[in-house]
Amino acid sequence: MSCTTYCEGCGARHDWSWEEAFDKFGFGDGDGLVMTDTVANVIRQAGYLVATQKWGLHNVIITSIKLGRIEQIPKGKRLGYDDPRDYLPAGIIALLDEHIRNEEERP
């Protein structure tokens, strides 16, 4: 699933997917419009505690998702490199697929 967002400043079109919020090289390795906070907020609104972290010089990724005290990202996963569809619980994947889909968002 992908989404299109338009930059508020310049109006440029940015196509992206929620998986990029978990990818060290997502959002053009941080050079594009970084939408990690948008993805994190969708998960937070569902009742999860979400932590993000700046990786490298400019990219930000999701590094933790907790429901209560239970971490939803399994240990042993290479954060920033492994595909989140391979390790996130099905409920979180469905949530993100439902709320971040191929719709154009304009400022």
N, C-alpha and C positions, 0 to 999 in steps of 0.2 A: 504494500500500500504506500502511496506517496501523497504528498500535500504540496500545494503551491501557495507561497506567501509572497506578498509584494512589500519591498522595503519602504518604510515610512518616509525615509529621507530622500531617496532617489527614484523610487517607484519601480526599481528593477525587480524582475520576476525571479524567484528562487524556488526550485523544485527540491524537495527533501523527503526523507522518510524518518519515522520515529527511531528506527534502528541506529541511525547516525548519532543519537544521543548517548549511545553505549560504545561508540567506535572512536578510538584515538584519532583516526584519520577522517572522521565524519565532518560534514559541513565544510568540505573543501579543506580539510585539515585545520579547521578553525578560521580559514581565510574568508569563508562565506558568511551568510547570515546564520548565526549559531542559534538553534531553536531548542537547546537542551532544557532550558527553564520551562518552556511550553510543555514538553514531554513530561518533565518532573511534576509539573502542576496538575496534569491529568491524573497521574498516579496518586499524588497527594490528596486530590479531591475524592478519591475512592477510599481514603482512610489509611494510607500507607505513609510511613516516614521515609523520605527520600533524601539521600545525600549526593551532592555533586562535588566534583573536584576539578580544578584546572590541571590539564595535562599538557606537558610541553610548553611551548611559548604562548599558545593562544587558544587551544581547544579546551572545552569543558565537557566532561562526561559524567554519567550517572554511575556512582561507585557502590551504592548501597540502597536497598529497598527493604524496609522492615514492616512487618505486620505484628504489632505488639513488640515482643523481644525476638521474634523469629526472622532471621535474615532470609530473604527470598532469592538472593543470588547465591547459588551453591558454592561452597569452598572448592578451590582447585580450578575455577574458571579463570582464564586469562583476561582480566578486565581490560577493555580497550581493544581487544583483538578477537575474542570469540564472538560468534554470532548470537545475539541475545535470544533469537527464536529457538536456539538449541538448548538454552538453560533456564529461561524465565518460566514461571508457572503459566499454564494455559490460560488462567483467568486474567493475568496481567497482559498477556499477548492479545487476548480478545478485547480487553478494555482499550488498549492502544489502537488496535485495528479499528475499533468502533469509533473512537473519538478523533483519531488523526487519520483521515482518509483523503481520497483524491477530490478535495474541494478547494476552490480558489478562495483565499482569504485576502481581502484588500483592506488597507489601513482606513 
